[in-house]
Amino acid sequence: MTIRPIREVGDPVLRTPADEVRAFDRDLAALVRDLLETVDHPGRAGLAAPQIGVGLRAFSYNVDGVIGHMVNPVIVELSEETQDGDEGCLSVPGIWAPTVRAMHAAVEGFDVDGKPLRLEGSGLMARCLQHEVDHLDGKLFLDRLTGEARKTALRALRSR
């Protein structure tokens, strides 16, 4: 079992767009296994490869007892209806802030064997899918904050 250390804000890998996976091989299988084992803990809803220092487009999720993964995800659907709940991130420990996300999201990509895969969900699953794809694009949830929520979060980050 390999539980990988989480990279934290300030690490350049978190701000670098991840590369598309081109080889569905043993190395990818090992990466996905590490992502699944690392996300399989209470309080962890999702984990993108850059968060464990790997610049590839893959993530794992752990939402409502369902654990899985996706490779080369693309958001294909976002509802106009939004949700505005507190969001946090393993790479920004201890900071939670109200973050606007679509209420429903659908993502298409592949499984570890290269078979097409579609994930969709509402509420926490939609938030997770959007959050993890943001990571793969080199973005943190902090980038989505505005106004007082952004000021408060950045102030808390600086005081750590």
C-alpha angles and dihedrals in degrees: 000000000000119000107183125213115255119242113228135216109291093045107116093221088071092058097044119091109244122243122247114258109249102171121057094198144123092291091056091046089054091048092050091047089053091048091050094047093045094050093047096095133097113274095024114113100167145357129196123206093246088060088067092042100265117124097210130114101253134111142176129214138201109190125158092342094309114119122189147129144231133204124208094001122194123189105235101170137028124174121233088228110090139203125213108197133140113281130191137177136217087227092054100045120198097012120110124171139169105267125185114227135160112274092227129031137176125199129188127199139108141293123238090276095052096256115143114261134186124196124185138165149142133243113002094007091053090048091049094050092050093044094051094046088051088056090053089053092052095257132128126207087249087071090063095054122103139185120354093352090059093046092049094047094047091047090052090048092052092049094057 
